[in-house]
Amino acid sequence: MSSKTIAVDTHVYEKLAGVKREGESFSRTIDRLIDQLGEAHTGRDILRGLSSVASLSFDDAETMLAVVAENREIETWDDHDLR
């Protein structure tokens, strides 16, 4: 198998070393973390993944809230916890 050398900032290296399992190579750690990106199973997994997503602008957030509010007003389900 061929290999490539990459440079990472010290704080990134420390984060990576912190999630590296005993006996696991850095390559395997990176591979495992990449595989986990699309496999969020808990709220914690989702929140961790959100750290790499750009924040919404204020206007976009306001638009999304308005759409949610409008949809709640026209909601026709008899039993739910949206209000």
N, CA, C and O atoms as a Maestro MAE file, in Angstrom:
{
 s_m_m2io_version
 :::
 2.0.0
}

f_m_ct {
 s_m_title
 :::
 protein
 m_atom[332] {
  # First column is atom index #
  i_m_mmod_type
  r_m_x_coord
  r_m_y_coord
  r_m_z_coord
  i_m_residue_number
  s_m_chain_name
  s_m_pdb_residue_name
  s_m_pdb_atom_name
  i_m_atomic_number
  :::
  1 25 0.848 -1.169 0.000 1 A "MET " " N  " 7
  2 3 0.000 0.000 0.000 1 A "MET " " CA " 6
  3 2 0.897 1.236 0.000 1 A "MET " " C  " 6
  4 15 1.882 1.292 0.737 1 A "MET " " O  " 8
  5 25 0.564 2.202 -0.806 2 A "SER " " N  " 7
  6 3 1.340 3.438 -0.845 2 A "SER " " CA " 6
  7 2 0.868 4.368 0.263 2 A "SER " " C  " 6
  8 15 -0.195 4.160 0.848 2 A "SER " " O  " 8
  9 25 1.658 5.387 0.546 3 A "SER " " N  " 7
  10 3 1.266 6.337 1.586 3 A "SER " " CA " 6
  11 2 1.615 7.751 1.144 3 A "SER " " C  " 6
  12 15 2.438 7.958 0.252 3 A "SER " " O  " 8
  13 25 0.978 8.706 1.781 4 A "LYS " " N  " 7
  14 3 1.212 10.131 1.550 4 A "LYS " " CA " 6
  15 2 1.458 10.776 2.903 4 A "LYS " " C  " 6
  16 15 0.908 10.344 3.916 4 A "LYS " " O  " 8
  17 25 2.265 11.784 2.913 5 A "THR " " N  " 7
  18 3 2.521 12.545 4.133 5 A "THR " " CA " 6
  19 2 1.686 13.813 4.085 5 A "THR " " C  " 6
  20 15 1.661 14.512 3.072 5 A "THR " " O  " 8
  21 25 0.998 14.110 5.192 6 A "ILE " " N  " 7
  22 3 0.206 15.336 5.269 6 A "ILE " " CA " 6
  23 2 0.659 16.137 6.484 6 A "ILE " " C  " 6
  24 15 1.212 15.580 7.432 6 A "ILE " " O  " 8
  25 25 0.423 17.427 6.451 7 A "ALA " " N  " 7
  26 3 0.727 18.291 7.586 7 A "ALA " " CA " 6
  27 2 -0.586 18.756 8.205 7 A "ALA " " C  " 6
  28 15 -1.522 19.134 7.501 7 A "ALA " " O  " 8
  29 25 -0.635 18.720 9.526 8 A "VAL " " N  " 7
  30 3 -1.810 19.222 10.237 8 A "VAL " " CA " 6
  31 2 -1.328 20.140 11.354 8 A "VAL " " C  " 6
  32 15 -0.225 19.972 11.873 8 A "VAL " " O  " 8
  33 25 -2.158 21.107 11.718 9 A "ASP " " N  " 7
  34 3 -1.838 21.988 12.837 9 A "ASP " " CA " 6
  35 2 -1.748 21.168 14.123 9 A "ASP " " C  " 6
  36 15 -2.339 20.093 14.227 9 A "ASP " " O  " 8
  37 25 -1.015 21.679 15.086 10 A "THR " " N  " 7
  38 3 -0.830 20.979 16.349 10 A "THR " " CA " 6
  39 2 -2.152 20.686 17.042 10 A "THR " " C  " 6
  40 15 -2.338 19.597 17.585 10 A "THR " " O  " 8
  41 25 -3.074 21.648 17.030 11 A "HIS " " N  " 7
  42 3 -4.357 21.413 17.709 11 A "HIS " " CA " 6
  43 2 -5.164 20.312 17.010 11 A "HIS " " C  " 6
  44 15 -5.907 19.583 17.666 11 A "HIS " " O  " 8
  45 25 -5.026 20.189 15.703 12 A "VAL " " N  " 7
  46 3 -5.705 19.126 14.969 12 A "VAL " " CA " 6
  47 2 -5.083 17.774 15.322 12 A "VAL " " C  " 6
  48 15 -5.791 16.791 15.541 12 A "VAL " " O  " 8
  49 25 -3.769 17.741 15.373 13 A "TYR " " N  " 7
  50 3 -3.063 16.513 15.762 13 A "TYR " " CA " 6
  51 2 -3.505 16.068 17.158 13 A "TYR " " C  " 6
  52 15 -3.748 14.883 17.385 13 A "TYR " " O  " 8
  53 25 -3.608 17.014 18.091 14 A "GLU " " N  " 7
  54 3 -4.012 16.680 19.456 14 A "GLU " " CA " 6
  55 2 -5.436 16.134 19.501 14 A "GLU " " C  " 6
  56 15 -5.719 15.193 20.244 14 A "GLU " " O  " 8
  57 25 -6.334 16.722 18.709 15 A "LYS " " N  " 7
  58 3 -7.703 16.208 18.632 15 A "LYS " " CA " 6
  59 2 -7.710 14.789 18.067 15 A "LYS " " C  " 6
  60 15 -8.390 13.905 18.588 15 A "LYS " " O  " 8
  61 25 -6.944 14.585 16.996 16 A "LEU " " N  " 7
  62 3 -6.876 13.272 16.362 16 A "LEU " " CA " 6
  63 2 -6.290 12.239 17.323 16 A "LEU " " C  " 6
  64 15 -6.800 11.124 17.434 16 A "LEU " " O  " 8
  65 25 -5.222 12.616 18.013 17 A "ALA " " N  " 7
  66 3 -4.607 11.707 18.981 17 A "ALA " " CA " 6
  67 2 -5.586 11.382 20.108 17 A "ALA " " C  " 6
  68 15 -5.559 10.284 20.663 17 A "ALA " " O  " 8
  69 25 -6.443 12.332 20.440 18 A "GLY " " N  " 7
  70 3 -7.425 12.123 21.502 18 A "GLY " " CA " 6
  71 2 -8.506 11.123 21.154 18 A "GLY " " C  " 6
  72 15 -9.068 10.490 22.048 18 A "GLY " " O  " 8
  73 25 -8.812 10.966 19.876 19 A "VAL " " N  " 7
  74 3 -9.851 10.010 19.471 19 A "VAL " " CA " 6
  75 2 -9.261 8.711 18.924 19 A "VAL " " C  " 6
  76 15 -9.986 7.767 18.611 19 A "VAL " " O  " 8
  77 25 -7.946 8.682 18.818 20 A "LYS " " N  " 7
  78 3 -7.252 7.486 18.328 20 A "LYS " " CA " 6
  79 2 -7.347 6.394 19.393 20 A "LYS " " C  " 6
  80 15 -7.080 6.634 20.571 20 A "LYS " " O  " 8
  81 25 -7.726 5.209 18.967 21 A "ARG " " N  " 7
  82 3 -7.857 4.079 19.884 21 A "ARG " " CA " 6
  83 2 -6.503 3.410 20.099 21 A "ARG " " C  " 6
  84 15 -5.609 3.496 19.257 21 A "ARG " " O  " 8
  85 25 -6.374 2.753 21.223 22 A "GLU " " N  " 7
  86 3 -5.118 2.067 21.526 22 A "GLU " " CA " 6
  87 2 -4.804 1.047 20.432 22 A "GLU " " C  " 6
  88 15 -5.647 0.223 20.079 22 A "GLU " " O  " 8
  89 25 -3.587 1.114 19.904 23 A "GLY " " N  " 7
  90 3 -3.158 0.191 18.860 23 A "GLY " " CA " 6
  91 2 -3.623 0.563 17.458 23 A "GLY " " C  " 6
  92 15 -3.288 -0.125 16.494 23 A "GLY " " O  " 8
  93 25 -4.376 1.623 17.336 24 A "GLU " " N  " 7
  94 3 -4.901 2.064 16.040 24 A "GLU " " CA " 6
  95 2 -3.928 3.054 15.416 24 A "GLU " " C  " 6
  96 15 -3.431 3.950 16.098 24 A "GLU " " O  " 8
  97 25 -3.657 2.901 14.138 25 A "SER " " N  " 7
  98 3 -2.793 3.855 13.444 25 A "SER " " CA " 6
  99 2 -3.574 5.141 13.179 25 A "SER " " C  " 6
  100 15 -4.804 5.146 13.214 25 A "SER " " O  " 8
  101 25 -2.860 6.219 12.917 26 A "PHE " " N  " 7
  102 3 -3.527 7.465 12.576 26 A "PHE " " CA " 6
  103 2 -4.310 7.306 11.274 26 A "PHE " " C  " 6
  104 15 -5.391 7.877 11.131 26 A "PHE " " O  " 8
  105 25 -3.778 6.541 10.331 27 A "SER " " N  " 7
  106 3 -4.503 6.312 9.078 27 A "SER " " CA " 6
  107 2 -5.829 5.622 9.332 27 A "SER " " C  " 6
  108 15 -6.854 6.004 8.767 27 A "SER " " O  " 8
  109 25 -5.809 4.608 10.178 28 A "ARG " " N  " 7
  110 3 -7.039 3.878 10.484 28 A "ARG " " CA " 6
  111 2 -8.012 4.774 11.250 28 A "ARG " " C  " 6
  112 15 -9.222 4.710 11.031 28 A "ARG " " O  " 8
  113 25 -7.484 5.608 12.146 29 A "THR " " N  " 7
  114 3 -8.336 6.540 12.894 29 A "THR " " CA " 6
  115 2 -9.049 7.485 11.936 29 A "THR " " C  " 6
  116 15 -10.261 7.676 12.040 29 A "THR " " O  " 8
  117 25 -8.313 8.074 11.011 30 A "ILE " " N  " 7
  118 3 -8.907 8.983 10.026 30 A "ILE " " CA " 6
  119 2 -9.937 8.248 9.184 30 A "ILE " " C  " 6
  120 15 -11.022 8.775 8.937 30 A "ILE " " O  " 8
  121 25 -9.618 7.051 8.746 31 A "ASP " " N  " 7
  122 3 -10.541 6.250 7.942 31 A "ASP " " CA " 6
  123 2 -11.830 5.968 8.718 31 A "ASP " " C  " 6
  124 15 -12.925 6.080 8.167 31 A "ASP " " O  " 8
  125 25 -11.700 5.604 9.995 32 A "ARG " " N  " 7
  126 3 -12.865 5.308 10.834 32 A "ARG " " CA " 6
  127 2 -13.725 6.560 11.004 32 A "ARG " " C  " 6
  128 15 -14.951 6.487 10.916 32 A "ARG " " O  " 8
  129 25 -13.089 7.702 11.246 33 A "LEU " " N  " 7
  130 3 -13.849 8.939 11.438 33 A "LEU " " CA " 6
  131 2 -14.572 9.365 10.166 33 A "LEU " " C  " 6
  132 15 -15.705 9.843 10.223 33 A "LEU " " O  " 8
  133 25 -13.931 9.195 9.039 34 A "ILE " " N  " 7
  134 3 -14.578 9.521 7.766 34 A "ILE " " CA " 6
  135 2 -15.779 8.614 7.531 34 A "ILE " " C  " 6
  136 15 -16.828 9.073 7.079 34 A "ILE " " O  " 8
  137 25 -15.627 7.325 7.838 35 A "ASP " " N  " 7
  138 3 -16.745 6.390 7.686 35 A "ASP " " CA " 6
  139 2 -17.924 6.765 8.581 35 A "ASP " " C  " 6
  140 15 -19.078 6.536 8.219 35 A "ASP " " O  " 8
  141 25 -17.639 7.335 9.738 36 A "GLN " " N  " 7
  142 3 -18.697 7.692 10.683 36 A "GLN " " CA " 6
  143 2 -19.474 8.936 10.274 36 A "GLN " " C  " 6
  144 15 -20.573 9.167 10.778 36 A "GLN " " O  " 8
  145 25 -18.929 9.734 9.376 37 A "LEU " " N  " 7
  146 3 -19.585 10.992 9.007 37 A "LEU " " CA " 6
  147 2 -21.033 10.801 8.558 37 A "LEU " " C  " 6
  148 15 -21.913 11.564 8.957 37 A "LEU " " O  " 8
  149 25 -21.276 9.809 7.750 38 A "GLY " " N  " 7
  150 3 -22.624 9.577 7.242 38 A "GLY " " CA " 6
  151 2 -23.429 8.594 8.060 38 A "GLY " " C  " 6
  152 15 -24.501 8.166 7.633 38 A "GLY " " O  " 8
  153 25 -22.935 8.231 9.221 39 A "GLU " " N  " 7
  154 3 -23.598 7.211 10.022 39 A "GLU " " CA " 6
  155 2 -24.027 7.734 11.387 39 A "GLU " " C  " 6
  156 15 -23.902 7.026 12.386 39 A "GLU " " O  " 8
  157 25 -24.523 8.949 11.443 40 A "ALA " " N  " 7
  158 3 -24.955 9.519 12.715 40 A "ALA " " CA " 6
  159 2 -26.168 8.751 13.227 40 A "ALA " " C  " 6
  160 15 -27.164 8.600 12.518 40 A "ALA " " O  " 8
  161 25 -26.075 8.270 14.458 41 A "HIS " " N  " 7
  162 3 -27.159 7.485 15.036 41 A "HIS " " CA " 6
  163 2 -27.766 8.130 16.272 41 A "HIS " " C  " 6
  164 15 -28.830 7.712 16.730 41 A "HIS " " O  " 8
  165 25 -27.108 9.131 16.811 42 A "THR " " N  " 7
  166 3 -27.612 9.788 18.006 42 A "THR " " CA " 6
  167 2 -27.551 11.293 17.818 42 A "THR " " C  " 6
  168 15 -26.893 11.798 16.909 42 A "THR " " O  " 8
  169 25 -28.244 11.991 18.690 43 A "GLY " " N  " 7
  170 3 -28.174 13.447 18.664 43 A "GLY " " CA " 6
  171 2 -26.749 13.937 18.864 43 A "GLY " " C  " 6
  172 15 -26.332 14.928 18.263 43 A "GLY " " O  " 8
  173 25 -26.010 13.241 19.706 44 A "ARG " " N  " 7
  174 3 -24.613 13.611 19.951 44 A "ARG " " CA " 6
  175 2 -23.803 13.503 18.661 44 A "ARG " " C  " 6
  176 15 -23.003 14.387 18.355 44 A "ARG " " O  " 8
  177 25 -24.009 12.416 17.899 45 A "ASP " " N  " 7
  178 3 -23.309 12.244 16.622 45 A "ASP " " CA " 6
  179 2 -23.641 13.386 15.670 45 A "ASP " " C  " 6
  180 15 -22.764 13.925 14.995 45 A "ASP " " O  " 8
  181 25 -24.909 13.742 15.626 46 A "ILE " " N  " 7
  182 3 -25.348 14.807 14.723 46 A "ILE " " CA " 6
  183 2 -24.735 16.140 15.144 46 A "ILE " " C  " 6
  184 15 -24.262 16.896 14.295 46 A "ILE " " O  " 8
  185 25 -24.737 16.437 16.444 47 A "LEU " " N  " 7
  186 3 -24.160 17.688 16.920 47 A "LEU " " CA " 6
  187 2 -22.673 17.768 16.638 47 A "LEU " " C  " 6
  188 15 -22.167 18.833 16.284 47 A "LEU " " O  " 8
  189 25 -21.970 16.669 16.787 48 A "ARG " " N  " 7
  190 3 -20.545 16.657 16.457 48 A "ARG " " CA " 6
  191 2 -20.340 16.979 14.977 48 A "ARG " " C  " 6
  192 15 -19.434 17.731 14.619 48 A "ARG " " O  " 8
  193 25 -21.180 16.409 14.128 49 A "GLY " " N  " 7
  194 3 -21.060 16.653 12.696 49 A "GLY " " CA " 6
  195 2 -21.389 18.080 12.310 49 A "GLY " " C  " 6
  196 15 -20.869 18.596 11.321 49 A "GLY " " O  " 8
  197 25 -22.251 18.721 13.085 50 A "LEU " " N  " 7
  198 3 -22.649 20.086 12.771 50 A "LEU " " CA " 6
  199 2 -21.527 21.092 12.960 50 A "LEU " " C  " 6
  200 15 -21.592 22.197 12.421 50 A "LEU " " O  " 8
  201 25 -20.512 20.732 13.710 51 A "SER " " N  " 7
  202 3 -19.419 21.679 13.946 51 A "SER " " CA " 6
  203 2 -18.700 22.048 12.652 51 A "SER " " C  " 6
  204 15 -18.032 23.080 12.589 51 A "SER " " O  " 8
  205 25 -18.831 21.221 11.628 52 A "SER " " N  " 7
  206 3 -18.156 21.507 10.369 52 A "SER " " CA " 6
  207 2 -19.084 22.164 9.341 52 A "SER " " C  " 6
  208 15 -18.672 22.435 8.213 52 A "SER " " O  " 8
  209 25 -20.330 22.416 9.731 53 A "VAL " " N  " 7
  210 3 -21.302 23.022 8.821 53 A "VAL " " CA " 6
  211 2 -21.323 24.530 9.050 53 A "VAL " " C  " 6
  212 15 -21.349 24.989 10.193 53 A "VAL " " O  " 8
  213 25 -21.311 25.284 7.986 54 A "ALA " " N  " 7
  214 3 -21.350 26.748 8.097 54 A "ALA " " CA " 6
  215 2 -22.648 27.200 8.750 54 A "ALA " " C  " 6
  216 15 -23.704 26.608 8.528 54 A "ALA " " O  " 8
  217 25 -22.563 28.247 9.553 55 A "SER " " N  " 7
  218 3 -23.744 28.792 10.220 55 A "SER " " CA " 6
  219 2 -24.663 29.472 9.216 55 A "SER " " C  " 6
  220 15 -24.220 29.983 8.188 55 A "SER " " O  " 8
  221 25 -25.954 29.466 9.538 56 A "LEU " " N  " 7
  222 3 -26.919 30.186 8.711 56 A "LEU " " CA " 6
  223 2 -26.767 31.681 8.939 56 A "LEU " " C  " 6
  224 15 -26.384 32.126 10.021 56 A "LEU " " O  " 8
  225 25 -27.070 32.434 7.915 57 A "SER " " N  " 7
  226 3 -27.129 33.877 8.106 57 A "SER " " CA " 6
  227 2 -28.384 34.179 8.924 57 A "SER " " C  " 6
  228 15 -29.292 33.352 9.010 57 A "SER " " O  " 8
  229 25 -28.426 35.348 9.512 58 A "PHE " " N  " 7
  230 3 -29.591 35.749 10.294 58 A "PHE " " CA " 6
  231 2 -30.849 35.714 9.438 58 A "PHE " " C  " 6
  232 15 -31.887 35.222 9.881 58 A "PHE " " O  " 8
  233 25 -30.767 36.233 8.212 59 A "ASP " " N  " 7
  234 3 -31.933 36.262 7.319 59 A "ASP " " CA " 6
  235 2 -32.410 34.861 6.976 59 A "ASP " " C  " 6
  236 15 -33.614 34.606 6.968 59 A "ASP " " O  " 8
  237 25 -31.476 33.937 6.687 60 A "ASP " " N  " 7
  238 3 -31.861 32.557 6.382 60 A "ASP " " CA " 6
  239 2 -32.517 31.879 7.580 60 A "ASP " " C  " 6
  240 15 -33.491 31.142 7.431 60 A "ASP " " O  " 8
  241 25 -31.975 32.135 8.768 61 A "ALA " " N  " 7
  242 3 -32.552 31.554 9.978 61 A "ALA " " CA " 6
  243 2 -33.966 32.083 10.209 61 A "ALA " " C  " 6
  244 15 -34.868 31.323 10.558 61 A "ALA " " O  " 8
  245 25 -34.153 33.378 10.016 62 A "GLU " " N  " 7
  246 3 -35.483 33.975 10.172 62 A "GLU " " CA " 6
  247 2 -36.473 33.384 9.165 62 A "GLU " " C  " 6
  248 15 -37.625 33.122 9.509 62 A "GLU " " O  " 8
  249 25 -36.032 33.177 7.940 63 A "THR " " N  " 7
  250 3 -36.881 32.582 6.910 63 A "THR " " CA " 6
  251 2 -37.288 31.161 7.309 63 A "THR " " C  " 6
  252 15 -38.452 30.781 7.180 63 A "THR " " O  " 8
  253 25 -36.323 30.386 7.791 64 A "MET " " N  " 7
  254 3 -36.634 29.011 8.200 64 A "MET " " CA " 6
  255 2 -37.622 28.991 9.364 64 A "MET " " C  " 6
  256 15 -38.555 28.188 9.372 64 A "MET " " O  " 8
  257 25 -37.422 29.866 10.342 65 A "LEU " " N  " 7
  258 3 -38.349 29.933 11.468 65 A "LEU " " CA " 6
  259 2 -39.757 30.319 11.015 65 A "LEU " " C  " 6
  260 15 -40.742 29.799 11.539 65 A "LEU " " O  " 8
  261 25 -39.851 31.216 10.057 66 A "ALA " " N  " 7
  262 3 -41.159 31.634 9.543 66 A "ALA " " CA " 6
  263 2 -41.859 30.471 8.842 66 A "ALA " " C  " 6
  264 15 -43.069 30.296 8.990 66 A "ALA " " O  " 8
  265 25 -41.116 29.686 8.090 67 A "VAL " " N  " 7
  266 3 -41.696 28.528 7.406 67 A "VAL " " CA " 6
  267 2 -42.186 27.504 8.432 67 A "VAL " " C  " 6
  268 15 -43.278 26.955 8.286 67 A "VAL " " O  " 8
  269 25 -41.391 27.247 9.460 68 A "VAL " " N  " 7
  270 3 -41.805 26.302 10.509 68 A "VAL " " CA " 6
  271 2 -43.073 26.805 11.195 68 A "VAL " " C  " 6
  272 15 -44.012 26.035 11.396 68 A "VAL " " O  " 8
  273 25 -43.109 28.073 11.551 69 A "ALA " " N  " 7
  274 3 -44.281 28.651 12.215 69 A "ALA " " CA " 6
  275 2 -45.516 28.539 11.323 69 A "ALA " " C  " 6
  276 15 -46.598 28.190 11.795 69 A "ALA " " O  " 8
  277 25 -45.354 28.833 10.047 70 A "GLU " " N  " 7
  278 3 -46.485 28.749 9.111 70 A "GLU " " CA " 6
  279 2 -46.990 27.315 9.003 70 A "GLU " " C  " 6
  280 15 -48.198 27.081 9.003 70 A "GLU " " O  " 8
  281 25 -46.085 26.367 8.913 71 A "ASN " " N  " 7
  282 3 -46.487 24.967 8.809 71 A "ASN " " CA " 6
  283 2 -47.162 24.473 10.084 71 A "ASN " " C  " 6
  284 15 -48.063 23.636 10.025 71 A "ASN " " O  " 8
  285 25 -46.737 24.979 11.221 72 A "ARG " " N  " 7
  286 3 -47.398 24.594 12.477 72 A "ARG " " CA " 6
  287 2 -48.829 25.122 12.520 72 A "ARG " " C  " 6
  288 15 -49.714 24.468 13.072 72 A "ARG " " O  " 8
  289 25 -49.060 26.286 11.949 73 A "GLU " " N  " 7
  290 3 -50.395 26.876 11.930 73 A "GLU " " CA " 6
  291 2 -51.365 26.056 11.077 73 A "GLU " " C  " 6
  292 15 -52.550 25.963 11.398 73 A "GLU " " O  " 8
  293 25 -50.865 25.468 9.998 74 A "ILE " " N  " 7
  294 3 -51.750 24.724 9.098 74 A "ILE " " CA " 6
  295 2 -51.714 23.222 9.361 74 A "ILE " " C  " 6
  296 15 -52.335 22.445 8.635 74 A "ILE " " O  " 8
  297 25 -50.980 22.810 10.411 75 A "GLU " " N  " 7
  298 3 -50.857 21.393 10.751 75 A "GLU " " CA " 6
  299 2 -52.243 20.801 11.047 75 A "GLU " " C  " 6
  300 15 -53.045 21.414 11.751 75 A "GLU " " O  " 8
  301 25 -52.515 19.621 10.511 76 A "THR " " N  " 7
  302 3 -53.822 19.006 10.686 76 A "THR " " CA " 6
  303 2 -53.773 17.699 11.479 76 A "THR " " C  " 6
  304 15 -54.813 17.063 11.651 76 A "THR " " O  " 8
  305 25 -52.631 17.286 11.958 77 A "TRP " " N  " 7
  306 3 -52.569 16.051 12.754 77 A "TRP " " CA " 6
  307 2 -53.366 16.233 14.035 77 A "TRP " " C  " 6
  308 15 -53.368 17.306 14.638 77 A "TRP " " O  " 8
  309 25 -54.035 15.176 14.434 78 A "ASP " " N  " 7
  310 3 -54.804 15.230 15.664 78 A "ASP " " CA " 6
  311 2 -53.912 15.156 16.899 78 A "ASP " " C  " 6
  312 15 -54.194 15.805 17.906 78 A "ASP " " O  " 8
  313 25 -52.842 14.373 16.831 79 A "ASP " " N  " 7
  314 3 -52.000 14.139 18.003 79 A "ASP " " CA " 6
  315 2 -50.543 14.340 17.649 79 A "ASP " " C  " 6
  316 15 -49.980 13.577 16.864 79 A "ASP " " O  " 8
  317 25 -49.928 15.362 18.221 80 A "HIS " " N  " 7
  318 3 -48.511 15.634 18.004 80 A "HIS " " CA " 6
  319 2 -48.006 16.544 19.103 80 A "HIS " " C  " 6
  320 15 -48.787 17.009 19.934 80 A "HIS " " O  " 8
  321 25 -46.718 16.802 19.117 81 A "ASP " " N  " 7
  322 3 -46.126 17.648 20.151 81 A "ASP " " CA " 6
  323 2 -45.419 18.865 19.565 81 A "ASP " " C  " 6
  324 15 -44.388 19.288 20.087 81 A "ASP " " O  " 8
  325 25 -45.948 19.419 18.512 82 A "LEU " " N  " 7
  326 3 -45.294 20.520 17.826 82 A "LEU " " CA " 6
  327 2 -45.590 21.880 18.434 82 A "LEU " " C  " 6
  328 15 -44.939 22.859 18.070 82 A "LEU " " O  " 8
  329 25 -46.529 21.974 19.328 83 A "ARG " " N  " 7
  330 3 -46.913 23.289 19.901 83 A "ARG " " CA " 6
  331 2 -46.585 23.358 21.366 83 A "ARG " " C  " 6
  332 15 -46.836 24.379 22.007 83 A "ARG " " O  " 8
  :::
 }
 m_bond[331] {
  # First column is bond index #
  i_m_from
  i_m_to
  i_m_order
  :::
  1 1 2 1
  2 2 3 1
  3 3 4 2
  4 3 5 1
  5 5 6 1
  6 6 7 1
  7 7 8 2
  8 7 9 1
  9 9 10 1
  10 10 11 1
  11 11 12 2
  12 11 13 1
  13 13 14 1
  14 14 15 1
  15 15 16 2
  16 15 17 1
  17 17 18 1
  18 18 19 1
  19 19 20 2
  20 19 21 1
  21 21 22 1
  22 22 23 1
  23 23 24 2
  24 23 25 1
  25 25 26 1
  26 26 27 1
  27 27 28 2
  28 27 29 1
  29 29 30 1
  30 30 31 1
  31 31 32 2
  32 31 33 1
  33 33 34 1
  34 34 35 1
  35 35 36 2
  36 35 37 1
  37 37 38 1
  38 38 39 1
  39 39 40 2
  40 39 41 1
  41 41 42 1
  42 42 43 1
  43 43 44 2
  44 43 45 1
  45 45 46 1
  46 46 47 1
  47 47 48 2
  48 47 49 1
  49 49 50 1
  50 50 51 1
  51 51 52 2
  52 51 53 1
  53 53 54 1
  54 54 55 1
  55 55 56 2
  56 55 57 1
  57 57 58 1
  58 58 59 1
  59 59 60 2
  60 59 61 1
  61 61 62 1
  62 62 63 1
  63 63 64 2
  64 63 65 1
  65 65 66 1
  66 66 67 1
  67 67 68 2
  68 67 69 1
  69 69 70 1
  70 70 71 1
  71 71 72 2
  72 71 73 1
  73 73 74 1
  74 74 75 1
  75 75 76 2
  76 75 77 1
  77 77 78 1
  78 78 79 1
  79 79 80 2
  80 79 81 1
  81 81 82 1
  82 82 83 1
  83 83 84 2
  84 83 85 1
  85 85 86 1
  86 86 87 1
  87 87 88 2
  88 87 89 1
  89 89 90 1
  90 90 91 1
  91 91 92 2
  92 91 93 1
  93 93 94 1
  94 94 95 1
  95 95 96 2
  96 95 97 1
  97 97 98 1
  98 98 99 1
  99 99 100 2
  100 99 101 1
  101 101 102 1
  102 102 103 1
  103 103 104 2
  104 103 105 1
  105 105 106 1
  106 106 107 1
  107 107 108 2
  108 107 109 1
  109 109 110 1
  110 110 111 1
  111 111 112 2
  112 111 113 1
  113 113 114 1
  114 114 115 1
  115 115 116 2
  116 115 117 1
  117 117 118 1
  118 118 119 1
  119 119 120 2
  120 119 121 1
  121 121 122 1
  122 122 123 1
  123 123 124 2
  124 123 125 1
  125 125 126 1
  126 126 127 1
  127 127 128 2
  128 127 129 1
  129 129 130 1
  130 130 131 1
  131 131 132 2
  132 131 133 1
  133 133 134 1
  134 134 135 1
  135 135 136 2
  136 135 137 1
  137 137 138 1
  138 138 139 1
  139 139 140 2
  140 139 141 1
  141 141 142 1
  142 142 143 1
  143 143 144 2
  144 143 145 1
  145 145 146 1
  146 146 147 1
  147 147 148 2
  148 147 149 1
  149 149 150 1
  150 150 151 1
  151 151 152 2
  152 151 153 1
  153 153 154 1
  154 154 155 1
  155 155 156 2
  156 155 157 1
  157 157 158 1
  158 158 159 1
  159 159 160 2
  160 159 161 1
  161 161 162 1
  162 162 163 1
  163 163 164 2
  164 163 165 1
  165 165 166 1
  166 166 167 1
  167 167 168 2
  168 167 169 1
  169 169 170 1
  170 170 171 1
  171 171 172 2
  172 171 173 1
  173 173 174 1
  174 174 175 1
  175 175 176 2
  176 175 177 1
  177 177 178 1
  178 178 179 1
  179 179 180 2
  180 179 181 1
  181 181 182 1
  182 182 183 1
  183 183 184 2
  184 183 185 1
  185 185 186 1
  186 186 187 1
  187 187 188 2
  188 187 189 1
  189 189 190 1
  190 190 191 1
  191 191 192 2
  192 191 193 1
  193 193 194 1
  194 194 195 1
  195 195 196 2
  196 195 197 1
  197 197 198 1
  198 198 199 1
  199 199 200 2
  200 199 201 1
  201 201 202 1
  202 202 203 1
  203 203 204 2
  204 203 205 1
  205 205 206 1
  206 206 207 1
  207 207 208 2
  208 207 209 1
  209 209 210 1
  210 210 211 1
  211 211 212 2
  212 211 213 1
  213 213 214 1
  214 214 215 1
  215 215 216 2
  216 215 217 1
  217 217 218 1
  218 218 219 1
  219 219 220 2
  220 219 221 1
  221 221 222 1
  222 222 223 1
  223 223 224 2
  224 223 225 1
  225 225 226 1
  226 226 227 1
  227 227 228 2
  228 227 229 1
  229 229 230 1
  230 230 231 1
  231 231 232 2
  232 231 233 1
  233 233 234 1
  234 234 235 1
  235 235 236 2
  236 235 237 1
  237 237 238 1
  238 238 239 1
  239 239 240 2
  240 239 241 1
  241 241 242 1
  242 242 243 1
  243 243 244 2
  244 243 245 1
  245 245 246 1
  246 246 247 1
  247 247 248 2
  248 247 249 1
  249 249 250 1
  250 250 251 1
  251 251 252 2
  252 251 253 1
  253 253 254 1
  254 254 255 1
  255 255 256 2
  256 255 257 1
  257 257 258 1
  258 258 259 1
  259 259 260 2
  260 259 261 1
  261 261 262 1
  262 262 263 1
  263 263 264 2
  264 263 265 1
  265 265 266 1
  266 266 267 1
  267 267 268 2
  268 267 269 1
  269 269 270 1
  270 270 271 1
  271 271 272 2
  272 271 273 1
  273 273 274 1
  274 274 275 1
  275 275 276 2
  276 275 277 1
  277 277 278 1
  278 278 279 1
  279 279 280 2
  280 279 281 1
  281 281 282 1
  282 282 283 1
  283 283 284 2
  284 283 285 1
  285 285 286 1
  286 286 287 1
  287 287 288 2
  288 287 289 1
  289 289 290 1
  290 290 291 1
  291 291 292 2
  292 291 293 1
  293 293 294 1
  294 294 295 1
  295 295 296 2
  296 295 297 1
  297 297 298 1
  298 298 299 1
  299 299 300 2
  300 299 301 1
  301 301 302 1
  302 302 303 1
  303 303 304 2
  304 303 305 1
  305 305 306 1
  306 306 307 1
  307 307 308 2
  308 307 309 1
  309 309 310 1
  310 310 311 1
  311 311 312 2
  312 311 313 1
  313 313 314 1
  314 314 315 1
  315 315 316 2
  316 315 317 1
  317 317 318 1
  318 318 319 1
  319 319 320 2
  320 319 321 1
  321 321 322 1
  322 322 323 1
  323 323 324 2
  324 323 325 1
  325 325 326 1
  326 326 327 1
  327 327 328 2
  328 327 329 1
  329 329 330 1
  330 330 331 1
  331 331 332 2
  :::
 }
}
